[in-house]
Amino acid sequence: MAKKAVATFSGDKSQLRNYVKCIRMVKSDKTGAYVFNEEMVPTALVKDFFAKK
């Protein structure tokens, strides 16, 4: 059997936990359809991300 290749992240793992992927659903002005805005945000600024429009 073939072995799976596993990707690993090098570096300090505590540094990686300081960011969170936030996804916000916004209605488009042009088409009226919903669009998803995704962004990697520091954990301290999550409330600010969802507060802005």
C-alpha positions, -999 to 999 in steps of 0.1 A, spaced: 0 0 0 11 35 -7 17 59 22 -1 92 24 20 124 24 11 145 53 17 183 53 31 197 85 35 233 95 69 243 109 72 269 135 57 278 168 22 264 172 12 290 198 18 317 171 -7 299 148 -35 300 173 -36 338 174 -55 339 141 -91 328 133 -108 324 99 -139 345 99 -166 342 73 -193 369 69 -223 367 45 -229 401 27 -256 409 2 -242 423 -30 -254 457 -42 -250 449 -79 -267 415 -82 -286 411 -49 -270 377 -44 -252 369 -12 -214 369 -12 -191 353 15 -162 374 27 -135 353 43 -105 367 62 -78 355 86 -82 378 117 -63 380 149 -84 366 178 -84 400 195 -100 417 165 -128 392 158 -156 415 172 -143 444 150 -144 422 119 -181 414 124 -190 449 135 -179 466 102 -200 464 71 
